Amino acid sequence: MTQDQLKAVVGQAALAYVPEGAIVGVGTGSTVNCFIDALGTMRDHIRGAVSSSIRSTERLQALGIEVFDAADVDRIPVYIDGADEIDHGGHMIKGGGAALTREKIVADLAERFVCIADASKLVDVMGTFPLPVEVIPMAAAQVARRFNAMPGVQATVRAGVTTDNGNPILDVRGLKITDPLAMETEVNQWPGVVCVGIFARHKAAVCLLGTAEGVKTLTF
Ligand SMILES: O=C[C@H](O)[C@H](O)[C@H](O)COP(=O)(O)O
């Protein structure tokens, strides 16, 4: 199966995690697009969605799914989203599509995070995929300098990209994220950091992994 076919298969498999009548948390990205398209087939069985990006909102609405503002929802049963990398503990790197901040906000509303990913995303140690960090524009150079002071690490501003919140993204190469929770906690405290793309506090409870042998369900 191609990578796109694996994404379609896990997008479909995620429907099993959507309770009848629920408001569903919906992530962003090419894998989630497959999930949104599948969700369209059960739109009469859910109340609607809370979305993590303008792109996903538009795709949901085009399928006739009502999108609720995160501010109007207390709690949702499930958040379904992709990842750029996921390790064997369910920790993830996210933000390759620049949606990390809103993704973490919606994930925070959810009782459980179901990650959908093709097999290429599963890694032993995260960091091969450049770590996205959303920053306030004024702090971009300062935050980059902090990363660049680490041996072998290089942070660059993602060219031509502004998040839905109007901020730039730094992509940080050369990290070996052996303690995701510690690194998330540390970077979150640097002045000007809006959100770091490590999802350790909001790690996956379940990962539906698309493999050549079918969908594997990993639980954490
Ligand atoms: O900002 C984007 C998100 O974190 C995505 O979940 C992540 O980049 C994975 O996207 P894709 O499913 O396109 O590989």
The ligand as a MOL file (V3000), in Angstrom:
LIG
                    3D

  0  0  0     0  0            999 V3000
M  V30 BEGIN CTAB
M  V30 COUNTS 14 13 0 0 0
M  V30 BEGIN ATOM
M  V30 1 O 0.5160 20.9400 12.1410 0
M  V30 2 C 0.2070 19.8560 11.6890 0
M  V30 3 C -0.0930 18.6760 12.4760 0
M  V30 4 O 0.6060 18.5840 13.6690 0
M  V30 5 C -0.1550 17.3470 11.7590 0
M  V30 6 O -0.8480 16.4730 12.5890 0
M  V30 7 C 1.1660 16.7250 11.4520 0
M  V30 8 O 1.9950 17.6340 10.7690 0
M  V30 9 C 0.9870 15.4470 10.6120 0
M  V30 10 O 0.4880 15.7760 9.3590 0
M  V30 11 P 0.3090 14.7120 8.2180 0
M  V30 12 O -0.8500 13.8460 8.5910 0
M  V30 13 O 0.0300 15.5360 6.9810 0
M  V30 14 O 1.5870 13.9460 8.0840 0
M  V30 END ATOM
M  V30 BEGIN BOND
M  V30 1 2 1 2
M  V30 2 1 2 3
M  V30 3 1 3 4
M  V30 4 1 3 5
M  V30 5 1 5 6
M  V30 6 1 5 7
M  V30 7 1 7 8
M  V30 8 1 7 9
M  V30 9 1 9 10
M  V30 10 1 10 11
M  V30 11 2 11 12
M  V30 12 1 11 13
M  V30 13 1 11 14
M  V30 END BOND
M  V30 END CTAB
M  END
